[in-house]
Amino acid sequence: MSNEVAILGVGMHPWGKWGKNFVEYGIVACQQALKDAGVEWKEVQLVSGAETIRNGYPGYVAGATFAQALGWSGARVASSYAACASGATAMNTARAQILAGMCDVALVVGADTTPKGFLAPASGERPDDPDWLRFRLLGATNPTYFAFYARRRMDLFGATDKDFAKVKVKNARHGLTNPNARYKKAFTEEQVLGSAMVADPLRLLEICATSDGAAAVVLTSMDYAKKHTRDPVKIAAISTVTPSYPNTVIEMPNFATDSAASVQLPRAPFRDSIAAAAYEEAGLGPEDLSLAEVYDLSSALELDWYENIGLCKPGEAERLLNDGATTLGGKIPVNPSGGLACFGEAVPAQAIAQVCELTWHIRGQAGERQVEGARVGLSVNQCLFGHGSSVIVTK
């Protein structure tokens, strides 16, 4: 049996700081996705919502919130929270129900309204919560961990401040014509390197902001999709793997790694395993990719992702960048959307937004940032508490 489902419609509310309820953003994205799919709301059998934690109960229990806002229709609902992987987990829930024959048409949506400044745990005293503890005991904000990764890359592979700045310059150039991007401004390396230091060695322009935004997709069975279009874009794989013990690279919100003193290392480190599981499921490899959308929480982290998804060997990411392979027009464009550098992070929406971007490229609808001849795209992210996700989208 094929594990493919169709992406019949995609939609987004532009990222920014709009000061409105997250549900308003989500409804815009849903309406766009339904229109794009040519599907009426009453035809949707499942609403799968990616949750945000910053609004009372988790996203007011996301699936039902959006079902109510669109108008009660009797649709079934599901809600998913997996930090930055929430959107992919919500898509996987919808995909599973479609493949199980429980529904033909599912609407997947994620939306967020974020505070100013760094993301932080909810208020209250929770000494058994490691995410609360890392802020309370260490003052370790997210950029602190991004800086750990950047410094590790400098120590292991000789990455430089200039390499990190070049990633920002590339992504800023990509996002200039993206109507959904929050930041549409080109930067020079000098401007990036001249911005304020936030967490050494990372500067202000090398760390993603927090944003408001929303994204939605309409997923359907292949049989249903073929009644609406001759050649639907497909989801070929979704990976939501967890780390294998011992996990020897520090991850948020942990204070330390697992010890490998008396235990054999796993076949692949966590971040490598996220995309590897998607490749295995899809029967594809990095050599098949036309483009990739990776989670550039910092410009330095994008370089790690080149290696984690198999575009090059460890230590070779800087060469790939400097050769122009990952820019538009290069061998394997990475973050043609502009990435988080141009969007900022709207947590439950971000993994869905990555899939929207891949879909537009594979359809040939990405405008000036179009990757010519795109046939296979991969998204990937990693987040708190051992969550991560990767989605492979194909023609």
Backbone torsions as a table, in degrees:
resi	resn	phi	psi	omega
1	MET	NA	135.4	178.0
2	SER	-68.4	141.3	175.6
3	ASN	-96.6	10.9	-176.7
4	GLU	-82.8	142.9	166.8
5	VAL	-127.4	158.0	-176.6
6	ALA	-93.1	143.4	168.1
7	ILE	-96.6	98.5	-174.3
8	LEU	-87.2	-26.4	-179.2
9	GLY	-150.5	147.4	176.8
10	VAL	-136.3	151.4	178.9
11	GLY	-160.6	151.7	179.7
12	MET	-142.4	149.1	163.6
13	HIS	-97.4	132.3	-177.7
14	PRO	-54.6	146.0	177.0
15	TRP	-77.3	149.7	178.3
16	GLY	172.4	-157.2	171.0
17	LYS	-126.9	91.7	-169.6
18	TRP	-99.5	-14.8	176.1
19	GLY	70.0	26.4	-179.4
20	LYS	-117.7	172.6	176.2
21	ASN	-68.1	140.7	-176.9
22	PHE	-60.9	-26.6	-178.9
23	VAL	-63.7	-36.4	178.6
24	GLU	-60.3	-42.0	178.1
25	TYR	-64.3	-43.5	-178.0
26	GLY	-62.6	-38.6	-180.0
27	ILE	-65.4	-39.2	176.0
28	VAL	-59.5	-46.9	-179.9
29	ALA	-63.1	-41.8	179.7
30	CYS	-62.8	-45.8	-178.2
31	GLN	-63.6	-38.5	177.6
32	GLN	-65.7	-42.3	-178.4
33	ALA	-65.8	-41.7	178.7
34	LEU	-64.1	-42.7	178.1
35	LYS	-63.3	-43.0	179.6
36	ASP	-61.8	-35.9	-179.0
37	ALA	-79.9	-18.6	-173.7
38	GLY	71.0	33.5	-176.3
39	VAL	-117.1	135.3	174.5
40	GLU	-80.2	147.4	179.7
41	TRP	-53.9	-39.3	-177.4
42	LYS	-66.4	-14.7	178.0
43	GLU	-83.4	-14.5	-178.1
44	VAL	-73.1	127.2	-177.2
45	GLN	-100.4	-19.8	-179.1
46	LEU	-142.9	133.6	170.5
47	VAL	-111.9	117.2	-179.2
48	SER	-110.0	110.2	-174.2
49	GLY	-102.9	136.6	171.8
50	ALA	-91.7	128.5	-169.1
51	GLU	-89.1	150.9	167.8
52	THR	-113.4	143.4	-174.6
53	ILE	-93.7	-0.5	-169.8
54	ARG	-97.6	15.5	-176.2
55	ASN	-136.5	80.8	178.4
56	GLY	63.6	-132.4	171.3
57	TYR	-57.5	156.0	-177.0
58	PRO	-50.8	102.6	178.3
59	GLY	57.3	29.3	-173.9
60	TYR	52.9	30.6	-173.2
61	VAL	60.6	88.0	-159.6
62	ALA	-55.5	-47.8	-175.7
63	GLY	-57.4	-49.7	-178.1
64	ALA	-69.0	-33.6	178.4
65	THR	-57.3	-47.3	-177.8
66	PHE	-75.0	-33.3	175.9
67	ALA	-61.9	-41.1	178.5
68	GLN	-67.6	-42.8	-177.9
69	ALA	-65.1	-32.2	177.5
70	LEU	-81.3	-15.9	-179.8
71	GLY	112.2	115.3	-177.4
72	TRP	-49.6	128.4	-176.8
73	SER	-132.0	-1.6	-176.1
74	GLY	87.7	1.8	179.6
75	ALA	-62.0	147.0	173.0
76	ARG	-73.8	157.6	-178.2
77	VAL	-133.0	155.5	172.3
78	ALA	-145.9	151.1	179.4
79	SER	-134.4	141.3	-174.7
80	SER	-133.0	134.5	169.4
81	TYR	-127.5	120.3	177.2
82	ALA	-146.9	41.9	-177.0
83	ALA	53.3	-131.4	-175.9
84	CYS	-66.7	-15.9	178.0
85	ALA	-91.9	7.2	-176.4
86	SER	-57.5	-42.3	-178.3
87	GLY	-63.3	-41.8	179.1
88	ALA	-69.5	-36.6	177.4
89	THR	-65.0	-39.8	176.8
90	ALA	-64.2	-39.4	176.7
91	MET	-65.3	-38.4	-179.5
92	ASN	-67.2	-36.4	175.9
93	THR	-61.5	-46.9	179.2
94	ALA	-63.8	-42.8	179.8
95	ARG	-60.6	-42.5	-178.9
96	ALA	-62.1	-41.5	179.9
97	GLN	-68.0	-36.2	177.5
98	ILE	-66.4	-46.9	-178.3
99	LEU	-67.3	-27.0	178.0
100	ALA	-80.6	-3.1	-179.8
101	GLY	79.2	15.4	-178.0
102	MET	-86.0	-18.5	174.8
103	CYS	-158.7	163.4	177.1
104	ASP	-108.5	-27.4	-173.5
105	VAL	-131.9	122.8	179.6
106	ALA	-129.4	140.3	174.9
107	LEU	-108.2	123.0	179.9
108	VAL	-112.5	130.4	-175.0
109	VAL	-143.3	143.4	172.3
110	GLY	-138.8	138.9	-179.1
111	ALA	-150.0	152.1	-177.3
112	ASP	-150.3	150.2	167.4
113	THR	-123.6	120.4	-172.7
114	THR	-109.8	155.2	175.5
115	PRO	-76.9	167.6	172.1
116	LYS	-72.1	151.5	176.3
117	GLY	81.3	-160.5	-176.2
118	PHE	-69.7	147.1	168.1
119	LEU	-66.7	142.9	-177.8
120	ALA	-146.8	160.0	179.0
121	PRO	-67.2	160.4	177.6
122	ALA	-61.7	157.8	-176.7
123	SER	-68.6	163.9	-179.7
124	GLY	116.6	163.5	-179.9
125	GLU	-95.8	115.4	-177.9
126	ARG	-138.0	74.9	-175.3
127	PRO	-66.5	-8.8	175.9
128	ASP	-98.7	6.6	-178.6
129	ASP	-102.3	110.0	-177.3
130	PRO	-62.5	-29.0	178.4
131	ASP	-69.2	-39.9	176.0
132	TRP	-65.9	-41.2	-176.3
133	LEU	-64.5	-38.0	-176.1
134	ARG	-67.7	-28.9	173.8
135	PHE	-76.2	-44.6	-174.1
136	ARG	-71.7	-42.2	-175.2
137	LEU	-89.8	-37.0	-173.9
138	LEU	-109.4	-17.8	-172.1
139	GLY	64.5	30.0	-173.3
140	ALA	-90.5	92.6	174.6
141	THR	-72.8	170.9	179.0
142	ASN	-54.7	-45.7	179.7
143	PRO	-59.5	-22.4	175.3
144	THR	-61.9	-44.5	178.6
145	TYR	-68.8	-38.4	177.3
146	PHE	-60.0	-37.2	179.4
147	ALA	-69.2	-36.0	175.2
148	PHE	-57.1	-47.2	-179.2
149	TYR	-63.0	-41.4	-179.1
150	ALA	-64.6	-44.7	180.0
151	ARG	-65.6	-37.6	176.9
152	ARG	-60.8	-41.6	-179.9
153	ARG	-65.4	-39.5	177.9
154	MET	-63.7	-42.6	-177.6
155	ASP	-70.3	-40.5	-176.2
156	LEU	-79.3	-41.2	-168.1
157	PHE	-122.3	0.4	177.2
158	GLY	77.1	21.9	176.2
159	ALA	-60.4	151.2	-176.8
160	THR	-122.3	164.9	174.6
161	ASP	-55.7	-36.8	-178.7
162	LYS	-66.0	-37.1	176.9
163	ASP	-61.4	-44.9	-179.6
164	PHE	-62.8	-40.9	-180.0
165	ALA	-63.9	-36.7	-179.0
166	LYS	-63.4	-34.8	177.2
167	VAL	-62.6	-45.2	178.5
168	LYS	-61.2	-43.3	-180.0
169	VAL	-60.7	-44.3	179.5
170	LYS	-61.3	-50.2	-175.8
171	ASN	-67.8	-36.2	176.9
172	ALA	-63.0	-38.3	177.4
173	ARG	-66.5	-40.4	178.8
174	HIS	-62.5	-39.7	-173.8
175	GLY	-81.2	-4.0	-174.5
176	LEU	-56.5	-37.0	-175.1
177	THR	-108.6	14.1	180.0
178	ASN	-86.8	113.4	-175.4
179	PRO	-65.1	-19.0	-178.9
180	ASN	-94.1	-7.3	-178.1
181	ALA	-73.8	146.3	176.2
182	ARG	-77.6	-42.9	-176.6
183	TYR	-108.2	120.5	178.9
184	LYS	-124.9	74.2	-176.8
185	LYS	-147.1	131.3	177.0
186	ALA	-80.3	149.1	177.8
187	PHE	-132.1	152.6	171.6
188	THR	-96.6	162.7	176.4
189	GLU	-59.3	-37.3	-178.7
190	GLU	-63.8	-39.9	178.5
191	GLN	-65.9	-41.6	178.9
192	VAL	-63.0	-48.2	-178.0
193	LEU	-68.8	-19.2	178.9
194	GLY	-90.2	-4.2	179.3
195	SER	-77.2	163.2	-172.1
196	ALA	-63.2	141.7	174.7
197	MET	-74.0	129.6	179.7
198	VAL	-106.8	-53.3	178.0
199	ALA	-143.3	102.3	-172.6
200	ASP	-50.9	122.6	16.9
201	PRO	-101.1	16.7	-172.7
202	LEU	-94.2	135.6	-179.1
203	ARG	-102.8	170.8	-173.8
204	LEU	-55.3	-43.1	-176.8
205	LEU	-77.9	-1.8	179.6
206	GLU	-106.0	5.2	-178.6
207	ILE	-121.8	134.6	-177.0
208	CYS	-71.6	150.2	177.0
209	ALA	-83.6	177.4	169.0
210	THR	-102.8	137.1	-171.1
211	SER	-136.6	162.9	166.8
212	ASP	-94.3	145.7	177.0
213	GLY	173.2	173.2	-179.8
214	ALA	-155.4	151.9	176.1
215	ALA	-145.5	150.7	-179.5
216	ALA	-146.9	150.9	173.7
217	VAL	-135.9	147.6	171.1
218	VAL	-103.4	116.0	178.0
219	LEU	-104.8	139.8	-179.8
220	THR	-139.8	165.7	170.3
221	SER	-65.3	157.1	179.6
222	MET	-65.0	-37.3	179.2
223	ASP	-62.6	-43.1	178.5
224	TYR	-64.4	-43.9	-176.8
225	ALA	-62.3	-38.1	-176.3
226	LYS	-69.4	-13.0	173.1
227	LYS	-81.8	-13.0	-177.1
228	HIS	-111.7	-24.6	-177.5
229	THR	-153.2	150.1	-178.4
230	ARG	-75.1	-33.6	-170.0
231	ASP	-137.0	72.7	-176.6
232	PRO	-70.0	146.6	169.7
233	VAL	-71.5	144.4	-171.3
234	LYS	-125.2	149.4	165.0
235	ILE	-90.7	117.2	-178.5
236	ALA	-94.2	-21.1	-178.7
237	ALA	-164.6	147.4	168.9
238	ILE	-135.0	124.6	177.8
239	SER	-109.8	131.9	173.5
240	THR	-133.2	44.8	-174.2
241	VAL	-70.1	159.3	173.2
242	THR	-108.0	168.3	178.5
243	PRO	-64.8	157.4	170.5
244	SER	-103.4	140.2	-179.6
245	TYR	-74.6	139.1	-2.7
246	PRO	-88.2	139.7	176.9
247	ASN	-92.2	106.3	-169.2
248	THR	-99.7	6.8	174.4
249	VAL	-113.4	128.8	-174.5
250	ILE	-64.0	138.6	-180.0
251	GLU	-129.9	149.3	174.7
252	MET	-63.7	139.1	0.8
253	PRO	-103.2	27.7	-173.0
254	ASN	-70.1	155.8	176.7
255	PHE	-94.9	-20.6	-175.1
256	ALA	-150.5	167.9	177.8
257	THR	-96.9	170.5	169.8
258	ASP	-71.9	150.7	176.5
259	SER	-85.3	136.0	175.3
260	ALA	-110.4	21.1	-175.5
261	ALA	-61.2	-36.6	-176.5
262	SER	-129.6	17.2	-178.1
263	VAL	-129.6	137.7	179.0
264	GLN	-67.8	141.9	178.6
265	LEU	-67.0	149.1	177.1
266	PRO	-66.4	165.5	-178.7
267	ARG	-58.3	-35.3	-179.3
268	ALA	-144.0	140.9	173.3
269	PRO	-61.4	162.3	-173.5
270	PHE	-53.7	-52.6	-174.0
271	ARG	-64.4	-33.8	175.4
272	ASP	-66.1	-35.8	-173.5
273	SER	-72.2	-21.2	-176.1
274	ILE	-64.1	-55.0	179.2
275	ALA	-72.7	-32.7	-178.7
276	ALA	-58.7	-39.2	179.3
277	ALA	-66.8	-36.5	177.6
278	ALA	-67.7	-43.1	177.6
279	TYR	-58.7	-44.7	-177.8
280	GLU	-62.8	-43.0	-179.5
281	GLU	-65.4	-39.2	-176.9
282	ALA	-82.7	-14.0	-174.7
283	GLY	70.1	31.9	-178.2
284	LEU	-127.3	174.4	177.2
285	GLY	-142.2	174.8	-179.2
286	PRO	-58.6	-27.0	179.1
287	GLU	-68.0	-15.3	-179.7
288	ASP	-89.1	-10.2	-173.1
289	LEU	-72.6	141.2	170.6
290	SER	-97.0	-29.9	-179.4
291	LEU	-161.9	166.1	177.5
292	ALA	-144.1	143.5	171.2
293	GLU	-113.9	112.6	-176.0
294	VAL	-117.0	160.9	-170.6
295	TYR	-87.7	86.5	-177.4
296	ASP	-85.7	67.2	174.2
297	LEU	-55.6	-31.5	168.0
298	SER	-136.9	159.6	179.4
299	SER	-64.6	-31.2	178.7
300	ALA	-68.3	-36.3	-177.2
301	LEU	-66.2	-28.8	177.6
302	GLU	-59.4	-37.2	-179.9
303	LEU	-63.7	-40.3	175.6
304	ASP	-59.1	-41.9	-177.3
305	TRP	-62.8	-33.5	177.1
306	TYR	-53.3	-42.4	-178.2
307	GLU	-78.4	-39.1	-178.4
308	ASN	-62.3	-32.1	-179.2
309	ILE	-97.3	6.7	170.9
310	GLY	85.9	17.2	177.8
311	LEU	-72.2	-24.0	178.6
312	CYS	-159.0	173.1	178.8
313	LYS	-80.2	160.4	176.2
314	PRO	-53.6	132.8	179.8
315	GLY	90.8	-4.0	-176.4
316	GLU	-105.4	2.2	-175.4
317	ALA	-64.0	-37.9	-179.1
318	GLU	-63.2	-39.2	177.4
319	ARG	-63.8	-43.2	178.9
320	LEU	-58.3	-44.2	178.2
321	LEU	-63.4	-50.4	-174.6
322	ASN	-70.3	-22.3	174.8
323	ASP	-79.9	-7.4	178.9
324	GLY	83.4	11.3	-176.3
325	ALA	-67.2	-28.1	-173.3
326	THR	-100.8	7.2	176.2
327	THR	-95.4	163.3	175.6
328	LEU	-57.2	130.9	-173.9
329	GLY	93.8	-10.9	178.4
330	GLY	-87.1	-176.8	-175.4
331	LYS	-63.5	-40.5	-177.2
332	ILE	-145.1	85.1	-179.2
333	PRO	-59.5	133.0	178.3
334	VAL	-116.7	131.4	-177.3
335	ASN	56.6	54.1	174.9
336	PRO	-64.2	-17.9	175.9
337	SER	-68.9	-20.8	-168.5
338	GLY	105.8	-13.8	176.0
339	GLY	64.2	-169.6	178.0
340	LEU	-64.2	-21.5	176.6
341	ALA	-58.4	-33.4	-178.8
342	CYS	-103.9	-16.9	-178.9
343	PHE	-100.6	-39.5	-162.3
344	GLY	77.8	178.0	-171.5
345	GLU	-110.9	117.7	169.4
346	ALA	-113.3	92.8	-157.6
347	VAL	-47.6	-59.4	-174.4
348	PRO	-73.1	-12.7	-178.4
349	ALA	-93.4	-19.5	-164.4
350	GLN	-66.6	-43.6	-179.4
351	ALA	-66.8	-31.3	176.3
352	ILE	-71.2	-40.5	177.7
353	ALA	-59.6	-38.5	178.0
354	GLN	-59.6	-41.4	-179.4
355	VAL	-70.3	-36.0	174.0
356	CYS	-57.6	-45.8	-178.7
357	GLU	-62.4	-45.8	178.6
358	LEU	-60.1	-40.3	-179.1
359	THR	-63.1	-45.3	179.1
360	TRP	-59.7	-39.8	180.0
361	HIS	-67.9	-42.8	-177.9
362	ILE	-68.7	-29.5	174.1
363	ARG	-77.9	-16.4	-174.2
364	GLY	80.6	29.7	-174.9
365	GLN	-116.4	22.1	-173.9
366	ALA	-92.7	8.0	174.7
367	GLY	65.7	-138.7	-174.7
368	GLU	-67.1	-17.8	179.9
369	ARG	-97.6	12.3	-176.0
370	GLN	-58.8	130.7	169.9
371	VAL	-86.6	113.7	-173.7
372	GLU	-64.4	135.0	176.2
373	GLY	68.6	21.4	-176.9
374	ALA	-62.1	131.3	179.7
375	ARG	-128.4	-29.1	-178.9
376	VAL	-137.2	128.2	177.1
377	GLY	-129.6	150.6	179.5
378	LEU	-127.7	137.3	170.4
379	SER	-113.8	154.2	179.7
380	VAL	-155.4	143.4	171.6
381	ASN	-152.6	167.5	178.0
382	GLN	-141.8	147.7	-173.3
383	CYS	-152.8	-166.8	-173.9
384	LEU	-60.2	153.1	166.9
385	PHE	58.4	35.4	175.5
386	GLY	77.1	18.8	175.0
387	HIS	-90.8	148.0	172.9
388	GLY	-165.4	165.0	178.7
389	SER	-155.4	155.5	173.0
390	SER	-147.6	137.0	179.0
391	VAL	-125.6	133.3	174.4
392	ILE	-109.6	125.8	-178.2
393	VAL	-114.9	133.3	-175.7
394	THR	-132.2	162.3	176.5
395	LYS	-77.0	NA	NA
